[in-house]
């Protein structure tokens, strides 16, 4: 399969993935975009995903019955994260693993940006996994906890002062990395072939089995906070069109957990585009001269 960056363009048979790679209408990091598209056109996604997805959703439905009767049975975050690590280490493609680790950095930086411009010194627990080994430290669970804790901490402070989030005189883009993250090369074994979308569908029932009912429900519904975080960033940037790029919406009306795998893919897409927008604004701020009279002038 030809690299999308160098593949010749056949006008009689244009490659849909090449068109998406070349298109620049959607803000996106090039490394992440290439990994996502190359994974998307893999044989794993083409031939394996159509069989995995209905099986995974049926399993989620059956496990929901179990969780209703036994909400905490089999729950073990320690075991879950070690099983997920083994799956990532020996079965998942290098591109997918790169995107998963990168997502933790992206999520931490977006929250860091809102935190830095909120006017409050809020608690922070950024996730910066460098290797798959790092993921064993309950990283998936902590990712969800960080999101909900941040929303609660920020709005507790805002409500206490009787105010809403507003844009500061000068935005602080310090939390946003303009360049690659510190992520080591991923394993490239014989069986590291499963694409990210198939992997997510396979892992979601495991997530449900080894988390408590409350933990799984929170994880699934954290995806709808994409809209909440998107509103925070749009408020700070005074750029409401950003919200058009949010796919998981309406957190006040919870979604079914059956489509969690698909919604997680959309969550990753929204996070990457939001981070790319913040990176563009950071570059623009660096390039622009400071206002006259500013201490930065």
Protein Blocks (a to p, Z undefined) as FASTA:
>chain_A
ZZfklgccdfklccfklmmmmpckbgcdfklmmmmmmmmmpmklmmmmmmmmmmmmmmmm
mmmmmmmmmmmgoiafklmmmmmmmmmmmmpcfklmmmmmmmmmmmmmmmmmmmmmnopa
cdddddfdfbfklmmnomlmmmmmmmmmmmmmmmmmmmmnopacdddfbdcfklpccddd
ddddddddfklmbcfklmmmmmmmmmmmmpcfklmmmmmmmmmmmmmmmmmmmmmnopak
lmmmpmbghkllccdfklmmmmmmmmmmmmmmmmmmmmmmmmmmmmpccdehiakZZ
